[in-house]
């Protein structure tokens, strides 16, 4: 890993990864990022985060849900994002499903955080014991799929839960884990 790559990962870890997110649009944005990461390196996604934010109207769910064929074509030609037709279409479809969730539950935040009873699951991980999925991510994946969300397999859901602070999997040797322990 180059110095630039290390700096990119460190900045994300130290300032974003695992911090609880409760804003509906930001939660949806993290889901977009996790979906687009599937099959690619996280570094590629981090480098394109500003491009995603710009291309997808700062992750505004209502705007994305209203995307038309011309928006899809615009996105397919946007080098600032991952130009995968299925992922681009899923973002619009997921925004529409998210609006249904918001109508039913009042907010995407309330609904998604209900999978962890409204508070972060705090683990004490030691290196190689961080799973790719859990029973909670399995349940989230299955439930979101039934609601019409796409590209929401259990691995994507677990990564999303980690990224948005629903699950804190910082290693016991990490300063973020230790800062959390001091704050308790």
LINMONOR-V203741 format. One record per backbone hydrogen bond with DSSP energy under -0.5 kcal/mol. NH is the residue of the N-H (numbers start at 1). CO is the residue of the C=O. E is the energy in kcal/mol with one decimal. If there is no record, write none. Layout:
((NH/CO/E) (NH/CO/E))
This chain:
((6/2/-2.5) (7/3/-2.4) (8/4/-2.2) (9/5/-2.5) (10/6/-2.8) (11/7/-2.5) (12/8/-1.9) (13/9/-2.8) (14/10/-3.2) (15/11/-1.9) (16/12/-2.3) (17/12/-2.6) (18/163/-0.6) (19/16/-2.2) (21/164/-2.0) (27/23/-2.7) (28/24/-2.4) (29/25/-2.4) (30/26/-2.2) (31/27/-1.9) (32/28/-2.4) (33/29/-2.3) (34/30/-2.5) (35/31/-2.7) (36/32/-2.3) (37/33/-1.4) (38/34/-0.9) (38/35/-0.7) (40/37/-3.3) (45/41/-1.2) (46/42/-2.7) (47/43/-2.4) (48/44/-1.1) (49/46/-1.0) (52/48/-2.6) (53/49/-2.7) (54/50/-2.3) (55/51/-3.0) (56/52/-2.7) (57/54/-1.3) (58/53/-3.8) (59/56/-1.7) (60/56/-0.6) (60/57/-1.6) (61/59/-0.8) (64/60/-2.4) (65/61/-2.7) (66/62/-0.9) (66/63/-0.6) (67/64/-1.8) (72/68/-2.0) (73/69/-2.3) (74/70/-2.2) (75/71/-2.7) (76/72/-2.3) (77/73/-1.0) (77/74/-0.6) (78/75/-1.4) (79/77/-0.8) (81/78/-1.5) (83/81/-0.6) (84/82/-1.2) (85/83/-0.6) (88/84/-2.8) (89/85/-2.4) (90/86/-2.1) (91/87/-1.7) (92/88/-1.4) (93/89/-2.4) (94/90/-3.1) (95/91/-2.1) (96/92/-2.0) (97/93/-2.1) (98/94/-2.7) (99/95/-2.1) (100/96/-1.5) (101/97/-2.0) (102/98/-2.8) (103/99/-2.5) (104/100/-2.0) (105/101/-3.3) (106/102/-2.2) (111/107/-1.6) (112/108/-3.1) (113/109/-2.7) (114/110/-0.8) (114/111/-0.7) (115/112/-1.3) (116/113/-1.4) (117/114/-1.5) (118/113/-3.0) (119/116/-1.7) (121/166/-2.9) (122/120/-0.6) (123/121/-0.7) (123/168/-2.4) (125/170/-0.8) (128/126/-0.8) (130/127/-0.9) (131/129/-0.7) (138/134/-2.5) (139/135/-2.2) (140/136/-2.7) (141/137/-2.6) (142/138/-2.4) (143/139/-2.6) (144/140/-3.0) (145/141/-2.4) (146/142/-1.9) (147/143/-1.2) (148/145/-1.4) (149/144/-2.3) (157/153/-2.6) (158/154/-2.6) (159/155/-2.3) (160/156/-2.5) (161/157/-2.6) (162/158/-2.2) (163/159/-2.7) (164/160/-2.1) (165/162/-1.2) (166/161/-1.5) (167/161/-1.9) (168/121/-3.4) (169/167/-0.8) (172/125/-2.7) (174/171/-2.1) (178/174/-2.1) (179/175/-2.5) (180/176/-1.9) (181/177/-2.2) (182/178/-2.0) (183/179/-1.7) (184/180/-1.0) (184/181/-0.6))
